[in-house]
Amino acid sequence: MAAVAFLTIIGAAGFASLPGLLIDPLHNEFGWSRGTISFAVTVNMALYGLTAPFAAALMDRFGIRRVAACALALIALGAGLTTVMTQAWQLMLYWGVLVGLGSGSLALAFAATVVNRWFVARRGLVTGLLTAAGASGQLVFLPLLSWLVTELGWRPATVTVALAALVVLPLVLLLLRDHPADVGARPYGAHEFTPRPAPVPGAADRALRVLGRAARTGPFWLLAGTFAICGASTNGLIRTHFIPFAHDHGMPVTAAASLLALIGVFDVVGTVASGWLTDRFDARRLLAVYYALRGVSLVLLPLLLAPQVQLPMVFFIVFYGLDWVATVPPTIALCREFYGEDAAIVFGWVLASHQIGAGLVAFAGGVARDVFGSYDPVWVASGALCAAAALMSLVLSRPSPPALPATATATGPGPGSVSAGPVGPESGRGSGREANSVADRAR
């Protein structure tokens, strides 16, 4: 199941490789401003994030396989239609809305749902592997797409993305399963067989109810804030604007795309290692270290670019690549720790903040380039945001296991109390199950 999910995410990852490659060609062909093109990317990223919690709830209602298949079809349709567009609003609709909805349904909430259903042990490691799938897709697609854009134009590159989604579709229909009980298996690391839960009706209502409960807790806003900065400093900035930024400094598009693909190589290593570390160390401290190091690297980047790839730039690619989405495993672990069975949907909302942050900076980067003729102010601002995210990560506190009241069966939380939600144990953390059962009886 982990392998099938990994390949599914890779097949849908081509869309994420294109925005940085399309900005200059679309600007040159249609005369659209970089701000206009970046706004379409913003719509895509915002819908990518806002779709995720509803997709997680839809997976509980209709199953992982059906939702994933529909998502791949939407990506293929939206990417294919962009090849015949002639107006900017069509870019917003085809690339922004259709591809945004499809890709959002296969976002990290998809990975979180697969991990929560199929794994009890090694959740952090498997989360790291599935998170790295997006970077692996970037590694697979970017060199090819940059060559196609340079030699044949942007349309063949867009068609390639659509075909990749269609190729993965039969794999999903034939091999993806919704729950271990469907094949008579136990979740990996579980000691007992878990029956398949009944479909949960009212997917949209459930997603909104979970948001309402989570929004009344402090940890949710801290996690959403840090992850918004994560999106701003990765998808919004590097993935969208690194290639045109490097091209402004005289670097060929193919060379810049190769560097971005190389980030994907080291991201696989960094994300898997982060999952391994998350199983063993405090996720809060890991997040603080990741954001602090990322902020330093972004502030230094404008000093390192040159027409040719030089050794300092290679150091940046390695350093930044190891940190690219290393934040995901500890963030998912913290959602699980604070919100238990609702963790996948809560993480979907946290991911929505990630993509909103990414979309805002994608748009701001394009506007900054139009207004100032340079991307430099955006890099410095993103470095400062990463420093703030490091501090926010340290503010998060562990949820306290509730003490058993003297009259547990008759006593519940006071009317004025606000809890962080059910505390879901993380694999290897020990005493969470007992605390959960006590809390459930008390409620």
Secondary structure by P-SEA (a helix, b strand, c coil): caaaaaaaaaaaccccccccccaaaaaaaccccaaaaaaaaaaaaaaaaaaaaaaaaaaaaccaaaaaaaaaaaaaaaaaaaaacccaaaaaaccccaaaaaaaaacaaaaaaaaacccccaaaaaaaaaaaaaaaaaaacaaaaaaaaacccaaaaaaaaaaaaaaaaaaaaccccccccccccccccccccccccccccaaaaaaaaaaaaaaacaaaaaaaaaaaaaaaaccccccccaaaaaaaacccaaaaaaaaaaaaaaaaaaaaaaaaaaacccaaaaaaaaaaaaaaaaaaccccccccccaaaaaaaaaaaaacccccaaaaaaaaaccccaaaaaaaaaaaaaaaaaaaaaaaaaaaaaacccaaaaaaaaaaaaaaaaaaaaaccccccccccccccccccccccccccbbbbcccccaaaaaaaaaaaac
